[in-house]
Amino acid sequence: MIQTRRILLSSLFCALAMPAFASEAKKEGGDPYVKLSPVAMPVIDNGRVVNYLFVTLRINLTPKADVNGLRLKEPYFRDSLIRAAHKQSFALPNKRDTLDEERFKKIMIPEFTKIAGAGNIASLEILAQNPKKSMN
């Protein structure tokens, strides 16, 4: 019985302390963001997959965004990215091992806004891009 009380009290303490820890982490961590796990995007040329770009992405959020809620939607952001990458290649036309960052952002910010809601995304930041094979 005493063990059960301890577990119950520990759980209650954690539940009450979570909002404080979350807000403290937001203050210390700087700008709010959602970091996507690396995504393999196909590079398509004449209807054929000729390469893959492995991209790590950070979605920078506005101060009003619900950071914790949007971080839970990370799989939806990745799914949206993969679907868009299968409709058109995001590689540079003359360098199929390099991401066309300007075009990528122009297309993906509106796609991510459909998931995050209007006014919640500040910018996209490409943290890493690695081709499966170099196309030089």
C-alpha positions as CSV (number, residue, x, y, z in Angstrom):
1,M,0.0,0.0,0.0
2,I,2.8,2.4,0.9
3,Q,4.5,1.6,-2.5
4,T,1.3,2.4,-4.3
5,R,1.1,5.7,-2.6
6,R,4.6,6.6,-3.5
7,I,4.0,5.8,-7.1
8,L,0.8,7.8,-7.1
9,L,2.5,10.8,-5.5
10,S,5.4,10.6,-7.9
11,S,3.1,10.5,-10.9
12,L,1.1,13.4,-9.5
13,F,4.3,15.5,-9.0
14,C,5.5,14.7,-12.5
15,A,2.1,15.7,-14.0
16,L,2.0,19.0,-12.1
17,A,5.7,19.8,-12.9
18,M,5.5,19.1,-16.7
19,P,4.1,22.5,-17.8
20,A,6.8,24.3,-15.8
21,F,9.6,22.1,-17.3
22,A,8.2,22.6,-20.8
23,S,8.0,26.4,-20.5
24,E,11.5,26.5,-19.0
25,A,12.9,24.4,-21.8
26,K,11.3,26.8,-24.3
27,K,12.9,29.8,-22.6
28,E,16.3,28.2,-22.5
29,G,16.2,26.6,-25.9
30,G,15.6,29.8,-27.8
31,D,13.3,29.8,-30.8
32,P,10.6,27.1,-31.1
33,Y,11.1,24.5,-33.8
34,V,10.3,21.0,-34.9
35,K,13.2,18.9,-36.2
36,L,12.4,16.2,-38.7
37,S,14.2,12.9,-38.7
38,P,16.2,12.4,-41.8
39,V,14.0,11.8,-44.9
40,A,15.1,10.0,-48.1
41,M,13.7,12.0,-51.0
42,P,13.9,10.5,-54.5
43,V,15.6,12.4,-57.3
44,I,13.5,11.7,-60.4
45,D,14.7,12.2,-64.0
46,N,12.5,11.3,-67.0
47,G,10.2,9.2,-64.7
48,R,13.1,7.2,-63.2
49,V,14.6,7.4,-59.8
50,V,18.3,8.3,-60.3
51,N,19.3,9.2,-56.8
52,Y,18.2,9.9,-53.3
53,L,18.8,12.9,-51.1
54,F,18.8,12.3,-47.4
55,V,17.6,15.6,-45.9
56,T,17.5,16.7,-42.2
57,L,15.1,19.6,-41.7
58,R,14.2,22.0,-39.0
59,I,10.8,23.8,-39.1
60,N,11.2,27.1,-37.3
61,L,8.0,28.1,-35.6
62,T,6.6,31.5,-34.6
63,P,6.3,32.4,-30.9
64,K,2.6,31.8,-30.9
65,A,2.9,28.2,-32.1
66,D,2.1,25.2,-29.8
67,V,5.5,23.7,-29.9
68,N,4.7,20.5,-28.1
69,G,1.5,19.9,-30.2
70,L,3.4,20.5,-33.4
71,R,6.3,18.2,-32.4
72,L,3.8,15.4,-32.0
73,K,2.9,16.0,-35.7
74,E,6.4,15.3,-36.9
75,P,5.4,12.1,-38.7
76,Y,2.8,14.1,-40.6
77,F,5.4,16.7,-41.7
78,R,7.7,13.8,-43.0
79,D,4.7,12.2,-44.8
80,S,3.9,15.4,-46.5
81,L,7.5,15.9,-47.5
82,I,7.8,12.4,-49.0
83,R,4.5,12.8,-50.9
84,A,5.6,16.1,-52.4
85,A,9.0,14.7,-53.3
86,H,7.4,11.9,-55.3
87,K,5.4,14.4,-57.3
88,Q,8.4,16.5,-58.4
89,S,12.1,16.2,-57.8
90,F,13.6,18.8,-55.5
91,A,17.2,18.4,-56.8
92,L,18.8,21.0,-58.9
93,P,18.3,20.3,-62.6
94,N,22.0,20.3,-63.5
95,K,23.1,18.8,-60.1
96,R,21.0,15.8,-59.2
97,D,22.9,15.4,-55.9
98,T,22.1,18.8,-54.5
99,L,18.8,20.1,-53.1
100,D,17.2,23.2,-54.8
101,E,16.6,24.9,-51.4
102,E,14.7,27.9,-52.8
103,R,12.2,25.8,-54.7
104,F,12.0,23.3,-51.8
105,K,11.1,26.0,-49.3
106,K,8.6,27.6,-51.8
107,I,6.7,24.4,-52.1
108,M,7.1,22.9,-48.6
109,I,6.2,25.9,-46.4
110,P,2.6,26.0,-47.7
111,E,2.4,22.2,-47.4
112,F,3.6,22.3,-43.8
113,T,1.3,25.2,-43.1
114,K,-1.6,22.9,-43.9
115,I,-0.5,20.7,-41.0
116,A,0.7,23.4,-38.6
117,G,-2.0,26.0,-39.2
118,A,-1.7,29.5,-40.5
119,G,0.8,31.8,-38.8
120,N,2.7,29.0,-37.0
121,I,5.7,28.5,-39.4
122,A,8.4,31.1,-39.5
123,S,10.9,29.4,-41.8
124,L,12.5,26.2,-42.9
125,E,16.2,25.4,-42.3
126,I,18.0,22.6,-44.1
127,L,20.3,21.1,-41.5
128,A,21.9,18.5,-43.7
129,Q,21.6,17.1,-47.2
130,N,23.5,14.0,-48.3
131,P,23.1,12.3,-51.6
132,K,23.1,8.5,-51.9
133,K,25.6,8.8,-54.7
134,S,27.5,11.8,-56.0
135,M,26.5,12.7,-59.5
136,N,29.5,14.8,-60.6
